[in-house]
Amino acid sequence: MAIDKKKKEAVKTVVKITDAEEKKKALDTAIAYIEKQFGKGAIMKLGEAKAMDIEAIPTGSMTLDMALGIGGVPRGRIIEIYGPESSGKTTVALHVIAETQKMGGEVAFIDVEHALDPVYAGQLGVDIDNMLVSQPDSGEQALEIAEALARSGAIDCIVIDSVAAMVTKSEIDGEMGDTHVGQLARLMSQAMRKLTSVIAKSNTTAIFINQVREKIGVMYGNPETTPGGRALKFYASVRIEVRRGEQIKNGSEVIGNRTKCKVVKNKVAPPFKECEFDIMYGKGISRVGEVLDMAVDLDIVKKGGAWFSYNDMKLGQGRDNAKEFLLNNPDIMDEIEAKIKEHQAELVLAAQKDKKAKKLEEKANAGAAAQSANEDMAADKPEKKIRKAASDKSVVAKPEEDFEEFAPVDISELGD
């Protein structure tokens, strides 16, 4: 007890130390006191940390994993997935859950929207029998459940679907039409402060799905914003924007759509990477489509006209037929996928080059348009000058006329 008291007093007393050895002793004393007060691991040198590399959970999409930079969503962090309706937000989150279960992890889905389709989740590869599901009545209840699960240390991934659907207790108790300004923002701000440390210590990935709204009166810039205040934007280590692209058709029947993802914030790798993949209705993210697209980009699969070929083997005419061939021949698909993983760095460089090429092309097109506009203006000016000269012709006399008018007169021709 006496030693602890001395240590406590030593920590509380502020002394200026100049000697290196004394500094080291004082630092060791302070660290010992902090560890006793707050537990082992409360403070450490960064080089002594057990896990320097950030662990990741795959998203189920090869291109999205590459865009995220670490092979998936980081563990022990808060993730936000947002976008318009029917863009594929929940599909991406369910794929993350399926990948977590494949790794032997425990998962939980907090269904605030009360719209989870267990049949669809099962088709995406989710083991619905072993997935914890909660359908809370209020936002407070949803976040309390999330905190309790994360604090247990037994859950690897929690998905909250969605922030926009959360309703506070005071809003439930109130009447329709009552204004409740800023209540969800305050609730989310408090939840982020409480959840951050718990999630980091338990190494749980918390995925918040969010919707988009439009700010009224915005004349310039993007009017879109996400509900729930700004706290989630600050505390999230990764923010993924999901957008729906063009439809995928089989004849006249729509069987899926292209989905565009942009990593708008990333604290664990370089941000602003973009990717595209197919989401097939009832099946989820098309792994075959991604493998085919990436193989073509890396020149592993050759494309001549509409035909796709691999090692002098015809895969099919058209993208859909080539996908069907790979789906029916998993050995060939695995072989192509292995080659893609060997050349992932090249694919990243190719994507960067494509992006630069597109920007240069846009600049060139803009320059060409400006040049043609200048040429048109220059062409118009001479015409105006010619018209002006033509109108002034009557005023100025011709040289021949001037010569005849002032020619000298022959005197011999004149009479007396």
C-alpha positions as CSV (number, residue, x, y, z in Angstrom):
1,M,0.0,0.0,0.0
2,A,2.8,2.3,0.9
3,I,4.5,1.7,-2.5
4,D,1.3,2.4,-4.4
5,K,0.8,5.6,-2.4
6,K,4.4,6.7,-3.3
7,K,3.8,5.9,-7.0
8,K,0.5,7.8,-7.0
9,E,2.3,10.8,-5.4
10,A,5.1,10.5,-7.9
11,V,2.7,10.6,-10.8
12,K,0.7,13.6,-9.3
13,T,3.9,15.6,-8.6
14,V,5.0,17.6,-11.7
15,V,8.8,17.7,-12.0
16,K,11.0,18.9,-14.8
17,I,13.5,16.2,-15.6
18,T,16.5,16.7,-18.0
19,D,18.5,13.5,-17.4
20,A,17.7,10.7,-19.9
21,E,17.9,7.9,-17.4
22,E,15.6,9.7,-14.9
23,K,13.1,10.4,-17.7
24,K,13.0,6.7,-18.5
25,K,12.4,5.8,-14.8
26,A,9.7,8.4,-14.5
27,L,8.0,7.1,-17.7
28,D,8.1,3.5,-16.5
29,T,6.5,4.6,-13.2
30,A,3.8,6.5,-15.0
31,I,3.1,3.5,-17.3
32,A,2.9,1.1,-14.4
33,Y,0.4,3.4,-12.6
34,I,-1.8,3.8,-15.7
35,E,-1.8,0.0,-16.3
36,K,-2.8,-0.6,-12.7
37,Q,-5.6,2.0,-12.9
38,F,-7.0,1.1,-16.3
39,G,-5.8,-2.4,-17.1
40,K,-3.1,-4.0,-19.1
41,G,-2.9,-2.6,-22.7
42,A,-4.3,0.8,-21.7
43,I,-1.1,2.3,-22.9
44,M,1.7,0.9,-25.0
45,K,4.3,1.8,-27.7
46,L,2.9,1.4,-31.1
47,G,5.7,-1.0,-32.1
48,E,4.8,-3.3,-29.2
49,A,1.1,-3.7,-30.4
50,K,0.2,-7.3,-31.0
51,A,-1.5,-6.6,-34.4
52,M,0.1,-3.9,-36.4
53,D,-1.6,-4.9,-39.7
54,I,-5.4,-4.1,-39.9
55,E,-7.5,-7.2,-40.2
56,A,-10.3,-7.2,-42.8
57,I,-13.5,-9.0,-43.6
58,P,-14.0,-9.6,-47.4
59,T,-17.1,-7.9,-48.9
60,G,-17.9,-10.7,-51.4
61,S,-16.9,-8.5,-54.3
62,M,-13.3,-8.7,-55.6
63,T,-13.4,-5.2,-57.1
64,L,-14.8,-3.6,-53.9
65,D,-12.1,-5.4,-51.8
66,M,-9.4,-3.9,-54.1
67,A,-11.0,-0.5,-53.9
68,L,-11.0,-0.6,-50.1
69,G,-7.2,-1.3,-50.2
70,I,-6.9,-3.9,-47.5
71,G,-9.0,-6.7,-49.0
72,G,-12.3,-5.8,-47.3
73,V,-13.9,-3.8,-44.5
74,P,-11.6,-3.2,-41.5
75,R,-12.2,-5.0,-38.2
76,G,-12.7,-3.0,-35.0
77,R,-14.0,0.0,-37.0
78,I,-17.3,1.7,-37.8
79,I,-18.4,1.5,-41.5
80,E,-21.1,3.5,-43.2
81,I,-22.8,2.2,-46.4
82,Y,-25.2,4.7,-48.0
83,G,-27.0,5.4,-51.2
84,P,-30.4,5.8,-52.9
85,E,-33.2,3.3,-52.6
86,S,-32.7,-0.2,-54.2
87,S,-29.0,0.5,-54.9
88,G,-27.7,-2.6,-53.2
89,K,-26.7,-1.3,-49.7
90,T,-28.3,-4.2,-47.8
91,T,-27.0,-6.7,-50.4
92,V,-23.4,-5.6,-49.8
93,A,-23.9,-5.8,-46.0
94,L,-25.4,-9.3,-46.2
95,H,-22.4,-10.4,-48.3
96,V,-20.1,-9.1,-45.6
97,I,-22.1,-11.1,-43.0
98,A,-21.9,-14.3,-45.2
99,E,-18.1,-13.8,-45.5
100,T,-17.8,-13.4,-41.8
101,Q,-19.6,-16.6,-41.2
102,K,-17.3,-18.4,-43.7
103,M,-14.4,-17.3,-41.6
104,G,-16.1,-18.8,-38.5
105,G,-17.3,-15.5,-37.0
106,E,-20.5,-14.6,-35.2
107,V,-22.8,-12.1,-36.7
108,A,-25.8,-9.9,-35.7
109,F,-28.4,-8.0,-37.9
110,I,-30.3,-5.2,-36.2
111,D,-33.3,-4.8,-38.5
112,V,-34.6,-1.3,-37.7
113,E,-36.5,-1.1,-41.0
114,H,-38.3,-4.4,-40.2
115,A,-37.7,-5.4,-43.9
116,L,-35.1,-8.2,-43.8
117,D,-35.9,-11.0,-46.3
118,P,-34.5,-14.3,-44.8
119,V,-35.0,-16.2,-48.0
120,Y,-32.9,-13.6,-50.0
121,A,-30.3,-13.6,-47.2
122,G,-30.0,-17.4,-47.5
123,Q,-29.6,-17.2,-51.3
124,L,-26.6,-14.8,-50.8
125,G,-24.9,-17.4,-48.6
126,V,-25.9,-16.2,-45.1
127,D,-26.4,-19.0,-42.6
128,I,-29.7,-17.6,-41.3
129,D,-30.0,-20.3,-38.6
130,N,-26.9,-18.9,-36.9
131,M,-27.4,-15.2,-37.5
132,L,-28.7,-13.1,-34.6
133,V,-31.6,-10.9,-35.6
134,S,-33.2,-8.1,-33.6
135,Q,-36.1,-5.8,-34.6
136,P,-36.1,-3.0,-32.1
137,D,-38.9,-0.6,-31.4
138,S,-36.8,2.5,-31.0
139,G,-33.4,3.9,-32.0
140,E,-32.3,3.9,-28.3
141,Q,-33.1,0.2,-28.1
142,A,-31.3,-0.6,-31.4
143,L,-28.1,1.2,-30.2
144,E,-28.2,-0.3,-26.7
145,I,-28.5,-3.8,-28.3
146,A,-25.5,-3.0,-30.6
147,E,-23.4,-1.8,-27.6
148,A,-24.3,-4.9,-25.5
149,L,-23.4,-7.3,-28.3
150,A,-20.1,-5.5,-29.0
151,R,-19.2,-5.3,-25.3
152,S,-19.6,-9.1,-25.0
153,G,-16.6,-9.6,-27.3
154,A,-18.3,-12.6,-29.0
155,I,-19.6,-10.8,-32.1
156,D,-17.4,-10.2,-35.1
157,C,-19.8,-8.2,-37.3
158,I,-22.9,-6.1,-36.5
159,V,-25.1,-4.6,-39.2
160,I,-27.6,-1.8,-38.3
161,D,-30.2,-1.3,-41.1
162,S,-30.8,1.6,-41.2
163,V,-29.9,4.9,-39.4
164,A,-32.6,6.8,-41.3
165,A,-35.3,4.4,-40.0
166,M,-34.4,5.0,-36.3
167,V,-37.1,6.7,-34.3
168,T,-36.5,8.2,-30.8
169,K,-38.7,7.3,-27.8
170,S,-39.9,10.9,-27.6
171,E,-41.0,10.8,-31.2
172,I,-42.9,7.5,-30.6
173,D,-44.6,9.0,-27.6
174,G,-45.5,12.2,-29.5
175,E,-48.2,12.7,-32.1
176,M,-48.1,12.8,-35.9
177,G,-46.9,16.2,-37.1
178,D,-44.9,17.0,-33.9
179,T,-41.5,18.4,-34.7
180,H,-38.4,16.7,-33.2
181,V,-35.5,18.7,-34.6
182,G,-32.1,17.2,-34.1
183,Q,-33.1,14.3,-31.8
184,L,-31.7,11.5,-34.0
185,A,-28.5,13.5,-34.5
186,R,-28.0,13.9,-30.8
187,L,-28.8,10.2,-30.3
188,M,-26.2,9.1,-32.9
189,S,-23.6,11.5,-31.6
190,Q,-23.9,9.9,-28.1
191,A,-24.0,6.4,-29.5
192,M,-20.8,7.0,-31.5
193,R,-18.9,8.3,-28.4
194,K,-20.0,5.2,-26.5
195,L,-19.5,2.6,-29.3
196,T,-16.1,3.6,-30.7
197,S,-13.9,2.3,-27.8
198,V,-16.1,-0.8,-27.3
199,I,-15.9,-1.7,-31.0
200,A,-12.1,-1.2,-31.1
201,K,-11.4,-3.3,-28.0
202,S,-13.7,-6.2,-29.0
203,N,-12.4,-6.0,-32.7
204,T,-16.1,-5.9,-33.9
205,T,-17.0,-4.5,-37.3
206,A,-20.1,-2.2,-37.0
207,I,-21.8,-1.5,-40.4
208,F,-24.3,1.3,-40.4
209,I,-26.6,1.4,-43.5
210,N,-27.9,4.8,-44.3
211,Q,-30.2,6.4,-46.8
212,V,-29.9,9.8,-48.6
213,R,-32.0,12.9,-48.4
214,E,-31.9,16.2,-50.2
215,K,-31.2,19.6,-48.6
216,I,-33.8,22.2,-49.6
217,G,-32.6,25.4,-51.3
218,V,-29.2,24.2,-52.5
219,M,-28.5,25.9,-55.8
220,Y,-24.9,24.8,-56.4
221,G,-23.1,21.5,-55.5
222,N,-24.6,18.2,-54.5
223,P,-27.9,18.6,-52.5
224,E,-27.8,15.1,-51.1
225,T,-27.0,14.4,-47.5
226,T,-27.4,11.5,-45.0
227,P,-29.8,11.5,-42.0
228,G,-28.6,11.2,-38.4
229,G,-26.3,14.2,-38.2
230,R,-22.6,14.5,-38.8
231,A,-21.3,12.3,-36.0
232,L,-21.4,9.1,-38.1
233,K,-19.4,10.7,-40.9
234,F,-16.7,11.7,-38.4
235,Y,-16.5,8.4,-36.5
236,A,-16.7,6.1,-39.6
237,S,-13.3,4.8,-40.7
238,V,-14.8,3.8,-44.1
239,R,-17.8,5.3,-46.0
240,I,-19.0,3.6,-49.1
241,E,-21.5,5.2,-51.6
242,V,-23.5,2.7,-53.5
243,R,-25.3,3.7,-56.8
244,R,-27.4,1.6,-59.2
245,G,-26.2,1.6,-62.8
246,E,-27.7,0.2,-66.0
247,Q,-30.0,-2.8,-66.1
248,I,-28.9,-6.3,-67.1
249,K,-31.4,-7.9,-69.4
250,N,-32.0,-11.4,-70.7
251,G,-34.0,-10.5,-73.8
252,S,-36.7,-8.2,-72.5
253,E,-36.6,-9.6,-68.9
254,V,-34.5,-7.5,-66.4
255,I,-32.4,-10.0,-64.4
256,G,-30.1,-7.6,-62.6
257,N,-28.2,-4.3,-62.7
258,R,-24.7,-2.9,-62.6
259,T,-23.8,-1.4,-59.3
260,K,-21.2,1.4,-58.8
261,C,-19.4,1.8,-55.5
262,K,-17.2,4.7,-54.4
263,V,-15.1,4.7,-51.3
264,V,-15.7,8.4,-50.3
265,K,-13.8,8.1,-47.0
266,N,-11.1,5.6,-46.0
267,K,-8.8,5.9,-42.9
268,V,-7.0,2.6,-43.5
269,A,-6.1,3.0,-47.2
270,P,-6.2,5.7,-50.0
271,P,-9.8,6.9,-50.5
272,F,-11.9,7.8,-53.6
273,K,-11.4,4.5,-55.3
274,E,-14.3,3.4,-57.5
275,C,-15.5,0.0,-58.7
276,E,-18.4,-1.7,-60.6
277,F,-20.0,-5.1,-60.3
278,D,-23.2,-7.0,-61.3
279,I,-25.9,-7.6,-58.8
280,M,-28.2,-10.4,-60.1
281,Y,-31.7,-10.4,-58.7
282,G,-32.2,-13.3,-56.2
283,K,-28.5,-14.2,-56.4
284,G,-26.6,-11.2,-55.2
285,I,-23.1,-10.0,-56.4
286,S,-22.1,-11.9,-59.5
287,R,-18.6,-13.3,-58.8
288,V,-18.4,-14.7,-62.4
289,G,-19.1,-11.3,-63.9
290,E,-16.3,-9.7,-61.8
291,V,-13.8,-12.5,-62.7
292,L,-14.6,-12.1,-66.4
293,D,-14.3,-8.3,-66.4
294,M,-11.0,-8.3,-64.4
295,A,-9.6,-11.1,-66.6
296,V,-10.3,-9.0,-69.8
297,D,-8.7,-5.9,-68.2
298,L,-5.5,-8.0,-67.4
299,D,-5.6,-9.6,-70.9
300,I,-5.9,-13.1,-69.3
301,V,-9.1,-13.6,-71.2
302,K,-8.9,-12.3,-74.8
303,K,-11.8,-10.5,-76.4
304,G,-12.0,-10.4,-80.1
305,G,-15.2,-8.6,-81.3
306,A,-18.0,-10.3,-79.3
307,W,-16.1,-13.5,-78.6
308,F,-14.3,-14.3,-75.4
309,S,-11.4,-16.8,-75.3
310,Y,-9.0,-18.2,-72.8
311,N,-5.9,-20.2,-73.8
312,D,-7.3,-20.7,-77.3
313,M,-10.5,-22.0,-75.8
314,K,-13.7,-20.2,-76.8
315,L,-15.7,-19.1,-73.7
316,G,-18.7,-17.8,-75.7
317,Q,-20.1,-15.1,-77.9
318,G,-21.2,-12.1,-75.8
319,R,-20.6,-11.4,-72.1
320,D,-23.6,-13.4,-70.9
321,N,-22.6,-16.6,-72.7
322,A,-19.1,-16.3,-71.4
323,K,-20.4,-15.9,-67.9
324,E,-22.6,-18.9,-68.3
325,F,-19.6,-21.0,-69.5
326,L,-17.5,-20.0,-66.5
327,L,-20.4,-20.8,-64.2
328,N,-20.7,-24.3,-65.6
329,N,-16.9,-24.8,-65.5
330,P,-15.8,-23.8,-62.0
331,D,-12.3,-25.3,-62.5
332,I,-11.5,-22.9,-65.4
333,M,-13.0,-20.0,-63.3
334,D,-10.8,-20.9,-60.3
335,E,-7.8,-21.0,-62.6
336,I,-8.6,-17.5,-64.0
337,E,-9.3,-16.2,-60.5
338,A,-5.9,-17.4,-59.3
339,K,-4.2,-15.6,-62.2
340,I,-6.1,-12.4,-61.4
341,K,-4.9,-12.5,-57.7
342,E,-1.3,-12.8,-58.9
343,H,-1.7,-9.6,-61.0
344,Q,-3.8,-7.5,-58.7
345,A,-1.2,-4.7,-58.5
346,E,-1.3,-4.5,-62.3
347,L,-5.0,-4.2,-62.2
348,V,-4.8,-1.2,-59.8
349,L,-2.3,0.5,-62.1
350,A,-4.5,-0.2,-65.1
351,A,-7.5,1.3,-63.3
352,Q,-5.4,4.4,-62.4
353,K,-4.2,4.7,-66.1
354,D,-7.8,4.4,-67.3
355,K,-8.9,7.1,-65.0
356,K,-6.0,9.4,-66.1
357,A,-6.8,8.6,-69.8
358,K,-10.4,9.5,-69.3
359,K,-9.5,12.8,-67.7
360,L,-7.0,13.6,-70.5
361,E,-9.7,12.6,-73.1
362,E,-12.2,14.9,-71.4
363,K,-9.6,17.8,-71.4
364,A,-8.8,17.1,-75.0
365,N,-12.5,17.1,-76.0
366,A,-13.0,20.3,-74.0
367,G,-9.9,21.9,-75.7
368,A,-11.1,20.8,-79.2
369,A,-14.6,22.2,-78.6
370,A,-13.1,25.5,-77.4
371,Q,-10.7,25.6,-80.5
372,S,-13.6,24.9,-82.9
373,A,-15.6,27.7,-81.3
374,N,-12.7,30.1,-81.7
375,E,-12.3,29.1,-85.3
376,D,-16.0,29.7,-86.0
377,M,-15.7,33.1,-84.4
378,A,-12.6,33.9,-86.5
379,A,-14.4,32.7,-89.7
380,D,-17.3,35.0,-88.9
381,K,-15.1,38.1,-88.6
382,P,-13.7,38.2,-92.3
383,E,-17.2,37.8,-93.6
384,K,-18.3,40.9,-91.6
385,K,-15.2,42.8,-93.0
386,I,-16.1,41.8,-96.6
387,R,-19.7,42.9,-96.1
388,K,-18.5,46.2,-94.7
389,A,-16.1,46.7,-97.6
390,A,-18.8,45.9,-100.1
391,S,-21.2,48.5,-98.6
392,D,-18.4,51.2,-98.7
393,K,-17.6,50.6,-102.5
394,S,-20.0,53.3,-103.7
395,V,-18.3,56.0,-101.6
396,V,-14.7,55.4,-102.8
397,A,-14.0,56.1,-106.5
398,K,-12.2,53.6,-108.7
399,P,-8.6,54.4,-109.8
400,E,-9.5,54.3,-113.5
401,E,-12.3,56.9,-112.9
402,D,-9.9,59.2,-111.1
403,F,-7.3,58.9,-113.9
404,E,-9.9,59.9,-116.6
405,E,-11.3,62.8,-114.6
406,F,-7.9,64.5,-114.1
407,A,-6.2,63.5,-117.5
408,P,-4.5,66.6,-119.3
409,V,-6.4,68.1,-122.2
410,D,-4.8,68.4,-125.8
411,I,-4.7,72.2,-126.7
412,S,-4.6,71.5,-130.5
413,E,-8.1,70.1,-130.4
414,L,-9.5,73.3,-128.9
415,G,-10.7,76.0,-131.3
416,D,-9.9,79.7,-131.4
